[in-house]
Amino acid sequence: MRRQKSKNKFVVWILAIPLVAASILMTVEMASSGAELSLLTSQEAALKAENQRLGAELISASSLSQFESTYESLGFIRPEKTIYITEEDAVAKLP
């Protein structure tokens, strides 16, 4: 009888130790997954904010007034008079 109780306790411990260890490992894994999820969420928010900022910067940089000031700083000027050339007024006529 005593031997049977001792054997039962041994079997219980053999089964309980891996279950407790697995439970602890799963808890640690869940905690690290939660931390990783939090990090990824904050990175996503930062990337969305940067994307919005870059989109606004692109719209600002591609506006016509921005082009005009850029061209003027490069030395381009608006023509005073526009000349239209038709087919009859060829650019390089033969004599």
N, CA and C of each residue as an Amber inpcrd file, in Angstrom:
protein
   285
   0.8210000  -1.1800000   0.0000000   0.0000000   0.0000000   0.0000000
   0.8720000   1.2540000   0.0000000   1.8550000   1.2240000   0.8800000
   2.7610000   2.3620000   0.9760000   3.5130000   2.5360000  -0.3340000
   3.9000000   1.4340000  -0.9030000   4.6310000   1.4630000  -2.1580000
   3.7310000   1.9930000  -3.2790000   2.4700000   1.6430000  -3.2660000
   1.5150000   2.1050000  -4.2810000   1.3270000   3.6120000  -4.1960000
   1.2190000   4.1770000  -2.9770000   1.0710000   5.6190000  -2.8070000
   2.3120000   6.3400000  -3.3010000   3.4460000   5.7810000  -2.9810000
   4.7110000   6.3790000  -3.4140000   4.8030000   6.3730000  -4.9400000
   4.3690000   5.2900000  -5.5360000   4.3970000   5.1820000  -6.9940000
   3.4220000   6.1800000  -7.6190000   2.2480000   6.3550000  -7.0260000
   1.2570000   7.3050000  -7.5310000   1.7750000   8.7360000  -7.4460000
   2.4370000   9.0650000  -6.3240000   3.0020000  10.4050000  -6.1770000
   4.0700000  10.6530000  -7.2410000   4.8740000   9.6490000  -7.4930000
   5.9260000   9.7680000  -8.4940000   5.3280000  10.0210000  -9.8860000
   4.2780000   9.2950000 -10.2180000   3.6130000   9.4650000 -11.5120000
   2.9990000  10.8590000 -11.6100000   2.3960000  11.3280000 -10.5330000
   1.8010000  12.6650000 -10.5270000   2.8840000  13.7120000 -10.7520000
   3.9930000  13.5700000 -10.0710000   5.0880000  14.5390000 -10.2450000
   5.6630000  14.4750000 -11.6620000   5.7970000  13.3060000 -12.2070000
   6.3160000  13.1510000 -13.5720000   5.3940000  13.8400000 -14.5750000
   4.0970000  13.7820000 -14.3470000   3.1530000  14.4310000 -15.2530000
   3.0110000  15.9220000 -14.9590000   3.0990000  16.3060000 -13.7010000
   2.8680000  17.7030000 -13.3190000   4.0320000  18.6120000 -13.7110000
   5.2490000  18.1470000 -13.5730000   6.4190000  18.9950000 -13.8640000
   6.4280000  19.4670000 -15.3190000   6.2500000  18.5950000 -16.3120000
   6.2140000  19.1090000 -17.6960000   5.0370000  20.0540000 -17.9510000
   3.8980000  19.7830000 -17.3190000   2.7510000  20.6700000 -17.5030000
   3.0180000  22.0510000 -16.9200000   3.6190000  22.1100000 -15.7570000
   3.9470000  23.3930000 -15.1400000   4.9970000  24.1180000 -15.9820000
   6.0100000  23.3850000 -16.4380000   7.0530000  23.9940000 -17.2750000
   6.4590000  24.5230000 -18.5770000   5.5690000  23.7620000 -19.1880000
   4.9300000  24.2140000 -20.4280000   4.0730000  25.4430000 -20.1750000
   3.3980000  25.4700000 -19.0510000   2.5750000  26.6300000 -18.7080000
   3.4390000  27.8750000 -18.5250000   4.5570000  27.7300000 -17.8480000
   5.4700000  28.8650000 -17.6530000   6.0340000  29.3290000 -18.9900000
   6.4470000  28.4000000 -19.8300000   6.9920000  28.7640000 -21.1420000
   5.9550000  29.4810000 -22.0010000   4.7220000  29.0230000 -21.9650000
   3.6670000  29.6710000 -22.7420000   3.3890000  31.0770000 -22.2210000
   3.4440000  31.2600000 -20.9010000   3.2380000  32.5870000 -20.3200000
   4.3340000  33.5410000 -20.7640000   5.5740000  33.0770000 -20.7360000
   6.7010000  33.9060000 -21.1790000   6.5650000  34.2300000 -22.6660000
   6.1830000  33.2510000 -23.4530000   6.0180000  33.4630000 -24.9020000
   4.9090000  34.4710000 -25.1870000   3.8170000  34.3840000 -24.4670000
   2.7130000  35.3290000 -24.6560000   3.1350000  36.7420000 -24.2610000
   3.9030000  36.8660000 -23.1910000   4.3630000  38.1870000 -22.7580000
   5.3040000  38.7950000 -23.7900000   6.2140000  37.9890000 -24.3270000
   7.1360000  38.5240000 -25.3390000   6.3920000  38.8390000 -26.6380000
   5.3840000  38.0580000 -26.9750000   4.5810000  38.3630000 -28.1630000
   3.8080000  39.6630000 -27.9750000   3.3160000  39.9010000 -26.7810000
   2.6150000  41.1540000 -26.4910000   3.5370000  42.3490000 -26.6120000
   4.7680000  42.2110000 -26.1240000   5.7390000  43.3040000 -26.2330000
   6.0900000  43.5590000 -27.6930000   6.2530000  42.5010000 -28.4630000
   6.5650000  42.6520000 -29.8860000   5.3990000  43.3010000 -30.6320000
   4.1900000  42.9170000 -30.2950000   3.0080000  43.5160000 -30.9140000
   2.9300000  45.0070000 -30.5970000   3.2330000  45.3610000 -29.3630000
   3.2290000  46.7710000 -28.9690000   4.2720000  47.5570000 -29.7530000
   5.4570000  46.9860000 -29.9160000   6.5220000  47.6390000 -30.6850000
   6.1090000  47.8190000 -32.1430000   5.5260000  46.7840000 -32.7350000
   5.0960000  46.8680000 -34.1310000   3.9730000  47.8820000 -34.3110000
   3.0870000  47.9780000 -33.3370000   1.9990000  48.9520000 -33.4090000
   2.5410000  50.3730000 -33.3700000   3.5240000  50.6110000 -32.5090000
   4.1040000  51.9600000 -32.4440000   4.8850000  52.2770000 -33.7150000
   5.5700000  51.2880000 -34.2810000   6.2700000  51.5050000 -35.5520000
   5.2790000  51.7970000 -36.6710000   4.1480000  51.1130000 -36.6670000
   3.1210000  51.3530000 -37.6810000   2.6020000  52.7870000 -37.5870000
   2.3600000  53.2450000 -36.3720000   1.8700000  54.6120000 -36.1850000
   2.9050000  55.6270000 -36.6550000   4.1770000  55.3700000 -36.3650000
   5.2410000  56.2820000 -36.8010000   5.3440000  56.3000000 -38.3220000
   5.2290000  55.1420000 -38.9550000   5.3080000  55.0780000 -40.4180000
   4.1040000  55.7480000 -41.0730000   2.9330000  55.6130000 -40.4770000
   1.7510000  56.2900000 -41.0220000   1.9080000  57.8000000 -40.9290000
   2.4430000  58.2810000 -39.8060000   2.6590000  59.7210000 -39.6460000
   3.6910000  60.2250000 -40.6500000   4.7620000  59.4520000 -40.8560000
   5.7830000  59.8500000 -41.8290000   5.2180000  59.8330000 -43.2460000
   4.3940000  58.8450000 -43.5460000   3.7760000  58.7670000 -44.8670000
   2.8770000  59.9740000 -45.1120000   2.1200000  60.3620000 -44.1070000
   1.2450000  61.5270000 -44.2440000   2.0770000  62.7960000 -44.4340000
   3.1660000  62.9250000 -43.6730000   4.0330000  64.0990000 -43.7940000
   4.6700000  64.1560000 -45.1790000   5.1440000  63.0100000 -45.6650000
   5.7630000  62.9810000 -46.9900000   4.7430000  63.2650000 -48.0910000
   3.5160000  62.7990000 -47.9130000   2.4670000  63.0960000 -48.8870000
   2.1800000  64.5840000 -48.9540000   2.1020000  65.2200000 -47.7880000
   1.8730000  66.6740000 -47.7550000   3.0550000  67.4180000 -48.3590000
   4.2620000  66.9320000 -48.0880000   5.4640000  67.5580000 -48.6560000
   5.4850000  67.4100000 -50.1760000   5.0680000  66.2530000 -50.6730000
   5.0160000  66.0260000 -52.1190000   4.0080000  66.9510000 -52.7760000
   2.8570000  67.0980000 -52.1680000   1.8370000  67.9950000 -52.7200000
   2.3470000  69.4250000 -52.7230000   2.9990000  69.8170000 -51.6490000
   3.5410000  71.1750000 -51.5590000   4.6340000  71.3930000 -52.6000000
   5.5050000  70.4030000 -52.7710000   6.6250000  70.5490000 -53.7040000
   6.1640000  70.5150000 -55.1580000   5.0320000  69.8890000 -55.4310000
   4.5780000  69.7890000 -56.8140000   3.5500000  70.8570000 -57.1740000
   3.3410000  71.8230000 -56.3040000   2.3940000  72.8860000 -56.6330000
   3.0090000  73.8370000 -57.6590000   2.1640000  74.4940000 -58.4330000
   2.6520000  75.3710000 -59.4960000   3.4340000  76.5550000 -58.9500000
   3.0230000  77.0940000 -57.8280000   3.7570000  78.2330000 -57.2640000
   5.1590000  77.8130000 -56.8380000   5.2930000  76.5860000 -56.3470000
   6.6200000  76.0850000 -55.9660000   7.4840000  75.8920000 -57.2080000
   6.8960000  75.3660000 -58.2860000   7.6480000  75.2200000 -59.5320000
   8.1160000  76.5750000 -60.0370000   7.2310000  77.5560000 -59.9850000
   7.5670000  78.8800000 -60.4920000   8.7380000  79.4800000 -59.7170000
   8.7140000  79.3910000 -58.4120000   9.8210000  79.9590000 -57.6370000
  11.1110000  79.1750000 -57.8680000  11.0030000  77.8680000 -58.0720000
  12.1970000  77.0630000 -58.3560000  12.7820000  77.4420000 -59.7040000
  11.9470000  77.5950000 -60.7030000  12.4350000  77.9580000 -62.0340000
  13.0510000  79.3470000 -62.0370000  12.4440000  80.2780000 -61.3260000
  13.0000000  81.6290000 -61.2660000  14.3650000  81.6180000 -60.5950000
  14.5380000  80.8060000 -59.5800000  15.8420000  80.7390000 -58.9140000
  16.8910000  80.0960000 -59.8150000  16.4660000  79.2940000 -60.7860000
  17.4070000  78.6860000 -61.7320000  17.6920000  79.5840000 -62.9300000
  17.0340000  80.7200000 -63.0070000  17.3050000  81.6690000 -64.0810000
  16.2960000  81.6590000 -65.2090000  15.2720000  80.8470000 -65.1220000
  14.2380000  80.8470000 -66.1480000  13.2940000  82.0180000 -65.8890000
  12.8490000  82.6620000 -66.9600000  11.9190000  83.7810000 -66.8120000
  10.7120000  83.5430000 -67.7030000   9.6290000  84.2440000 -67.4150000
   8.4340000  84.1520000 -68.2570000   8.6900000  84.9510000 -69.5340000
   8.2680000  84.4140000 -70.6580000   8.4510000  85.1730000 -71.9050000
   7.5140000  86.3840000 -71.9480000   8.0220000  87.4580000 -72.5330000
   7.1850000  88.6550000 -72.6560000   6.1600000  88.4830000 -73.7620000
   6.5620000  87.7870000 -74.8090000   5.6710000  87.6080000 -75.9460000
   5.7770000  86.1570000 -76.4090000   4.6380000  85.5640000 -76.7200000
   4.6230000  84.1970000 -77.2100000   4.4630000  84.2180000 -78.7190000
   5.3160000  83.4860000 -79.4180000   5.2630000  83.4160000 -80.8790000
   4.8310000  82.0020000 -81.2580000   3.7950000  81.9290000 -82.0880000
   3.3090000  80.6430000 -82.5640000   3.7700000  80.4570000 -84.0000000
   4.3120000  79.2930000 -84.3190000   4.8010000  78.9980000 -85.6670000
   3.8370000  78.0050000 -86.3040000   3.3880000  78.3300000 -87.5050000
   2.4840000  77.4420000 -88.2340000   3.2920000  76.6220000 -89.2230000
   2.6210000  75.7160000 -89.9210000   3.3080000  74.8890000 -90.9100000
   3.8170000  75.7250000 -92.0700000   3.1080000  76.7600000 -92.3940000
   3.5130000  77.5930000 -93.5200000   4.7930000  78.3570000 -93.2060000
   4.9800000  78.7270000 -91.9630000   6.1950000  79.4400000 -91.5610000
   7.1900000  78.4210000 -91.0220000   7.8210000  77.6900000 -91.9040000
   8.7620000  76.6570000 -91.4810000   9.9530000  77.2850000 -90.7810000
  10.5370000  76.5560000 -89.9190000  11.6540000  77.0720000 -89.1390000
  12.8910000  77.2160000 -90.0170000  13.2030000  76.2170000 -90.8060000
  14.3890000  76.2630000 -91.6640000  13.9440000  76.0150000 -93.1010000
  13.7600000  77.1010000 -93.8660000  13.3120000  76.9760000 -95.2510000
  14.5090000  76.7670000 -96.1660000  14.2640000  76.0130000 -97.2010000
  15.2820000  75.8630000 -98.2420000  15.2140000  77.0750000 -99.1640000
  16.3500000  77.5260000 -99.7000000  16.3030000  78.6990000-100.5900000
  15.5520000  78.4580000-101.8800000
